Amino acid sequence: MSASAAPLTTTAIDALLERLVADWHVVEPAHAETGLAGKICDLHKFNFLLWHEEDIARSPEVTDAKIAQVKRAIDKYNQARNDAIEKVDDFLIEELARRGVAAAPHAPAATETPGAAIDRLSILELRRFHMLEQIERADATPEHREKAAARMAVLDTQRRHLIEALDRLLGEIFAGQRPLRVFRQMKMYNDPTMNPYLYKAQAAAKAA
């Protein structure tokens, strides 16, 4: 067992997430990052796409047909997001093995993996970006902007706490003090062999 630093610092991870949220509101979501940063960017992209599909779904002007289309997109992006969380953790596990870092057999695992924590940080940066929009809205009342500013202060505190917790978790994992075990989601609703509505429909189509 040997201690080493995590591949990316948590401050670098958060700065990347914050920058991409702003960039992707101007250009199509894309990135050129590789390695761990690339895996994190992939996860962030799916959260970005999910966020805006959820906004569309809540518009009173959207038709039922559009709602169904948006719901399918949300399911697709959510599945991809969960896969991306696991890929972040898989990358870290491979990096630990490459460096020869292994926790003792009975070392306590955390309830949350780094991938899951980075997912939360990704969503938090999306919330912060859109809360800032509300603070700066020229057509909003002073009361609305004040309420948004108060919520932004809470989000900033949550971001600081989450960065500190993630930094500590990664430090403990790469010091061999905690094991990293991927939490497999085992999503069933998008699997045509697991969702009864899907496999029954397939059977009926074959019988027809």
C-alpha positions in Angstrom: 0.0 0.0 0.0 1.3 3.5 -0.8 -0.1 6.9 -0.5 -0.4 9.3 -3.5 -2.3 12.3 -4.6 -5.6 12.1 -6.5 -5.3 12.6 -10.3 -7.2 16.0 -10.1 -7.7 18.3 -7.2 -11.3 19.0 -6.2 -10.8 22.8 -6.8 -9.7 22.0 -10.3 -12.7 19.7 -10.8 -15.1 22.4 -9.6 -13.5 25.1 -11.8 -13.8 22.8 -14.8 -17.5 22.2 -14.1 -18.2 25.9 -13.5 -16.5 26.9 -16.7 -18.2 24.4 -18.8 -21.7 25.3 -17.6 -21.0 28.9 -18.7 -19.5 27.8 -22.0 -22.3 25.4 -22.9 -24.9 28.1 -22.6 -23.2 29.7 -25.5 -22.0 26.8 -27.6 -23.1 23.2 -28.0 -22.0 20.9 -25.1 -18.6 19.4 -26.1 -15.2 19.0 -24.6 -11.7 18.0 -25.6 -10.6 16.6 -22.2 -9.2 13.1 -21.7 -8.5 10.9 -18.8 -10.3 11.6 -15.6 -11.2 15.1 -16.7 -12.8 13.7 -19.8 -14.9 11.2 -17.8 -16.1 14.1 -15.5 -16.9 16.2 -18.6 -19.0 13.4 -20.0 -21.0 13.2 -16.8 -21.4 16.9 -16.6 -22.7 17.0 -20.2 -25.5 14.6 -19.4 -26.5 16.6 -16.3 -26.5 19.8 -18.5 -28.7 18.1 -21.1 -31.0 16.7 -18.3 -31.4 20.0 -16.7 -32.7 21.7 -19.8 -35.0 18.8 -20.8 -36.6 19.1 -17.3 -37.2 22.8 -17.9 -39.0 22.0 -21.2 -41.1 19.3 -19.5 -42.5 21.9 -17.1 -43.6 24.5 -19.6 -47.4 24.9 -19.8 -47.1 25.5 -23.5 -45.6 22.1 -24.3 -48.0 19.6 -26.0 -48.6 16.0 -24.7 -46.6 14.7 -27.7 -43.7 16.9 -26.9 -43.9 15.8 -23.2 -43.6 12.2 -24.3 -40.6 13.0 -26.5 -39.0 14.9 -23.6 -39.6 12.1 -21.1 -37.8 9.7 -23.4 -34.9 12.1 -23.7 -34.8 12.4 -19.9 -34.7 8.6 -19.5 -31.9 8.3 -22.1 -29.8 11.1 -20.5 -30.4 9.8 -17.0 -29.3 6.3 -18.0 -26.2 7.9 -19.6 -25.6 10.0 -16.5 -25.6 6.9 -14.2 -23.3 5.1 -16.6 -21.0 8.1 -16.5 -20.9 8.2 -12.7 -19.7 4.5 -12.7 -17.1 5.3 -15.4 -15.6 8.0 -13.2 -15.3 5.5 -10.4 -14.0 2.8 -12.7 -11.3 5.2 -13.9 -10.2 5.9 -10.3 -10.2 2.2 -9.4 -7.9 1.5 -12.4 -5.7 4.4 -11.4 -5.4 3.1 -7.8 -4.5 -0.4 -9.2 -1.9 1.2 -11.5 -0.3 3.0 -8.6 -0.5 0.0 -6.3 -2.7 1.7 -3.7 -5.0 -0.7 -1.8 -6.9 -0.2 1.4 -6.7 -2.8 4.2 -9.3 -5.5 3.9 -11.4 -4.2 6.8 -10.9 -0.4 6.1 -14.4 1.3 6.2 -15.8 2.4 2.9 -17.7 5.7 2.4 -21.4 5.7 1.7 -20.8 7.8 -1.4 -18.3 7.2 -4.2 -16.2 10.0 -5.7 -18.2 9.7 -8.9 -21.5 10.3 -7.0 -20.0 13.3 -5.2 -18.8 14.8 -8.5 -22.3 14.2 -9.9 -23.7 16.3 -7.0 -21.1 19.0 -7.6 -22.0 19.0 -11.3 -25.6 19.6 -10.5 -24.7 22.2 -7.9 -22.8 24.2 -10.5 -25.8 24.1 -12.8 -28.0 25.4 -9.9 -25.5 28.2 -9.2 -25.4 29.3 -12.9 -29.2 29.5 -13.1 -29.6 31.1 -9.7 -27.2 33.9 -10.8 -29.4 34.4 -13.8 -32.3 35.1 -11.4 -30.2 37.5 -9.4 -29.3 39.4 -12.5 -32.8 39.4 -14.1 -33.7 42.9 -15.2 -37.4 42.1 -15.4 -37.6 40.6 -11.9 -38.7 42.4 -8.8 -36.2 43.5 -6.1 -37.8 40.9 -3.8 -37.3 38.1 -6.3 -33.6 39.1 -6.8 -33.1 39.2 -3.0 -34.6 35.8 -2.6 -32.4 34.4 -5.3 -29.3 36.1 -3.7 -30.2 34.4 -0.4 -30.5 31.0 -2.1 -27.2 31.6 -3.9 -25.5 32.2 -0.5 -26.8 28.7 0.6 -25.6 27.2 -2.7 -22.1 28.7 -2.2 -21.9 27.2 1.3 -23.0 23.8 0.0 -20.4 24.0 -2.7 -17.7 24.7 -0.2 -18.8 21.9 2.1 -19.0 19.4 -0.8 -15.6 20.4 -2.2 -14.1 19.9 1.2 -15.8 16.5 1.7 -14.8 15.3 -1.8 -11.2 16.4 -1.2 -11.1 14.5 2.0 -12.7 11.4 0.5 -10.2 11.4 -2.5 -7.3 12.0 -0.1 -8.3 9.0 2.1 -8.9 6.7 -0.9 -5.5 7.6 -2.5 -3.8 7.2 0.9 -5.2 3.7 1.1 -7.4 4.5 4.2 -10.7 3.8 2.4 -11.5 1.4 -0.4 -13.3 2.6 -3.5 -16.2 0.3 -4.5 -18.3 1.2 -7.5 -22.0 1.4 -6.7 -23.7 -0.3 -9.6 -27.1 1.2 -10.3 -28.5 -1.8 -12.2 -31.2 0.4 -13.8 -34.0 -1.8 -15.2 -36.5 0.5 -16.9 -34.4 1.0 -20.0 -33.4 -2.7 -20.4 -35.7 -4.4 -22.9 -35.1 -7.8 -21.1 -35.9 -6.4 -17.6 -38.8 -3.9 -18.1 -42.0 -6.0 -18.3 -43.7 -3.4 -20.6 -40.8 -3.7 -23.0 -40.3 -7.4 -23.1 -44.0 -8.1 -23.2 -44.4 -5.7 -26.1 -41.5 -7.4 -28.0 -43.2 -10.8 -27.4 -46.5 -9.5 -28.7 -44.9 -8.1 -31.8 -43.2 -11.4 -32.5 -46.4 -13.3 -32.1 -48.4 -10.9 -34.3 
